[in-house]
Amino acid sequence: MAVDSAFSSPLGPPACQKDAKALQFIEEMTRNADLIQERVLAEILSRNAEVEYLKRYQLDGATDRETFKSKLPVIKYEDLQPEIQRIANGDRSNILSAHPISEFLTSSGTSAGERKLMPTIKEELDRRQLLYSLLMPVMNLYVPGLDKGKGLYFLFVKSETKTPGGLLARPVLTSYYKSDHFKTRPYDPYNVYTSPNEAILCADSFQSMYTQMLCGLLERQQVLRLGAVFASGLLRAIRFLQLHWQSLAYDIETGTLNQKITDPSIRDCMVQNLEPNQELANFIRNECSKQNWEGIITRIWPNTKYLDVIVTGAMAQYIPTLDYYSGGLPLACTMYASSECYFGLNLNPMSKPSEVSYTIMPNMAYFEFLPHEPGSITGLTRDPPSRLVDLVDVQVGKEYELVITTYAGLYRYRVGDILRVTGFHNSAPQFHFVRRKNVLLSIDSDKTDEAELQCAVENASQLLREFNTSVVEYTSYADTSTIPGHYVIYWELLVKDSSNPPTDEVLDQCCLAMENSLNSVYRQGRVADNSIGALEIRVVRNGTFEELMDYAISRGASINQYKVPRCVNFTPIVELLDSRVVSAHFSPSLPRWSPERRR
Ligand code: AMP
């Protein structure tokens, strides 16, 4: 389709008229970033002028940045917990927002071991939808012809709970997939999925994955891009194929649907898609039965142009495995978002993962940036709010923690993400995602911090008491060499009575005790999503941690300042630890987890 030259964009020639509008919108937003930010803040503050939280700080109707910054504190989730709890318990007064809180979005970030509850309002769905609508127009600038085929995306809903006051609590993507915005989205030739809505919306993860994989195999020649939200999700799909290709090939051969797929709406919709296809079944058996799965993605889906998965931040650990299975296909990280707020998008989605930068869209929320000096005491104290800088005032090369004020009632809220400014698109800065603060271990969306790990080790080591044994040192490692990955905890033990050392059985139980002590996102990954494997304790021989210190000192660490790292990922250190392992133990069963009602 010829595109009116009036719509041409500095980002590149748009693929169609609709794209031209989206690109123009990006230009407008990024050119006027400061003005938009000022308006967003004024809008949030004026509509919420009468809410309890803002009145408490005597904003007295002011909507300007100076007053806002001088009166409102910069807060963390825990500071807001009383208000969140009241809303969860059913208090419908205007506590945080003048618009009714429509539901809670459950973050993968936890507080006291439970998912954080993020309030949201109905219109936030429109804002999220708007950001989604910008992704393909940008992608079309770099990858032509995406309207000639489909996307195989593995998308899932997760369990929902209700708060005591009756509000739904569920992950943001579950909320989005279940919304009309997603379910009744208009046909867009550039955004056609192989997965039927019925499969995406099935809460049983096996049935959902099976059907999505089956549909992807049936349309393997049409698939132009493969994706999941995070890299770990796509690898889980590959693992699923490794485990279930025989059944999938059988279904394709016979034109029937596996009896384990009992969801009536999936069965109804699949009846129309299935007919016997011997040739395809043979092909799949032939490819999947090979020992070597290198490049399996491009063998099965030969027209794939790129993988659409987030591989920035904690997900970077999966890049080598994705490269292995895809034969090095480009990895596209398209957006940066959270339960609290969707932030922005990558205007150069085909860039190398290490060079990915996200442009924060100034219409999504009001953004502030807390300068982050690595090693400083920032974060230990309540930072003087005046130190925060506005979106357009951040400096290239510097690191900041993201602080947001949203339409849904978060005011100067610290997200906990550390970002580094890499440049600007017009007046909107672009950020490299550096890391999430305080995350030691992560396999999927789980985030385990040092305090949680410490507590888990302490709880587990109680079991060693009767053997007069204690854990003298420990460290950890996220082992992603297998799918799903799992936590490895290295323990050095002090066995005081060598005639009665802890048995293997007890050490296995220690693994389980650790898992039971970890936060609910971890346990959900283990139990409901099967996205995390059994925790492993590797007992190392005595003196290993001293060797670790010697090694660090030989590389320049100061003896006075040396602290045992509670997580290791530097290969020589992992190798050193592994070479000293005397026994390895795994959780013998799944930890406790249930989608309980929120307190
Ligand atoms: P959740 O609250 O569970 O929705 O998780 C949101 C968090 O996931 C963000 O605050 C980031 O720490 C992380 N995240 C989201 N998008 C990206 C991305 N594109 N790259 C790296 N980390 C991301």
Residues whose N, C-alpha, C, O or C-beta is under 5 A from the ligand:
A	BS01	AMP	T106 S107 S108 G109 I310 T312 G313 M335 Y336 A337 S338 S339 D417 F433 R436
